[in-house]
Amino acid sequence: MKKTTLLILALAPFLSPRCAAEESPIALFLDARASGDRRQYEKTAKILLEDARKNLPLQQFLIAVVSSEPDAPQAAKITEEERRKFFELSKYRILALAQKNNNPAAWYLLSLEKNDAGMLKRAADLDEVHALNEIGVRRLEAARKLPERDKRAATLMREAFGCFSRAATKTDSNAFYNLGLCYLYGWGNPADVALAMENFRLAAAQGHPKAMSRIGEMYRDGNGAEKDHIQAVRYFLMASNAQNAEGQYNYANALLAGDGVEKNPARAVDLLKKSAMQGKVEAMDAYARCICDNVGFPLATNGMSQAVAQKALEKYRAAESKRRAEAFSIWRFLASNKKYPPAMDSLGECYMKGYGTEKDERLGYLWFKRSADRGHIPAMIHLAECWDEGRGGVVKNHHNANWWRTKAEAAKGDRNALVWLGTHKLQ
């Protein structure tokens, strides 16, 4: 009886998501983990932890596995002692399910704990949708590391597309999202923006925030849909409300620009910070730019006496100095650890202007150069200005300034600029 009960417990959450998702926190938890729905991830983690403490083995095992992940939801962050206890109570019961019953759910969970490709494949061979999606994503990541014309890359992408297609037959939202990406970029199948939009919509209809954000981008850019900034903002807001990093970033940019929504720099900065805290590099960079340039930090002195206004200004300047030091720290991290070209360029500006650090024009020039060498166009313009003005440790040289401006035009796709560069060198 106990064995039968345990088997039902293991199977129920991993039936077709449309059959079990309504009543299974486990299915919702794993779907949220893949879809970037932080709100649902936190909510279901709390439920799973309560069940784990009631001695339910599947919940114990899953919480024990996820609790050690860097981006684990707050509710799943348990002590190391409790984590070991959960493993001890559940591990062999899950292993028995896998080995004796060939249970796909058990194989998938074991693969998470051990990062075992063999166990992951066994789960995928049994059509476990999370395993199929994970194998597909791994194939795509491997393919994108290979040279574009490498035949192995095309094979890996076709395999990934096949995995997502199999998972999609079970109406899995993550599979629809992954298929949308494949159609959008032509991975493993000819590019087709209409099919990309269709699959993103199928995923979004099931509450998939990454898909919502993608739909918003397609409306914003007029890609696969007529340009519609109001519709774009609608989808960005839905994704942002799910505490999804991509949705927060896109909605923040709309708020900064007043693009389809009324401008609200203060709210935008708050959302960028939340997205940045989830590790989104572009959000970190944008947040640093806002706090460095005082975007979203208005100073109102209207109606104040001169003495009171002066004190308010002094406090504002002190806060501004701290913000610029924070921006400098963020850009230094992104430039040094993430090798992110826009951050390298911004770091160069900080050294040139003495924002958040001591002024050092030679270091400024060095970071501009590192960014430009990675193809960042604004950094090329900054280098041209350095040569025009004789800053950054270089002597004025208008030829070199022109060379970098031409390099920037070539990077934008100007063929005449590219030809000119072929016959002219830096002096």
Secondary structure as UniProt FT lines:
FT   HELIX           2..11
FT   HELIX           12..14
FT   HELIX           17..20
FT   TURN            21..23
FT   HELIX           25..35
FT   HELIX           38..52
FT   TURN            53..55
FT   HELIX           57..66
FT   TURN            67..68
FT   TURN            70..71
FT   HELIX           74..76
FT   HELIX           80..101
FT   HELIX           104..114
FT   HELIX           117..125
FT   TURN            126..127
FT   HELIX           129..144
FT   TURN            148..149
FT   HELIX           151..168
FT   TURN            169..171
FT   HELIX           173..185
FT   HELIX           193..204
FT   TURN            205..207
FT   HELIX           209..221
FT   HELIX           229..241
FT   TURN            242..243
FT   HELIX           245..257
FT   HELIX           265..277
FT   TURN            278..279
FT   HELIX           281..292
FT   TURN            293..296
FT   TURN            302..303
FT   HELIX           306..337
FT   HELIX           341..353
FT   HELIX           361..373
FT   TURN            374..375
FT   HELIX           377..389
FT   HELIX           398..411
FT   TURN            412..413
FT   HELIX           415..423
//
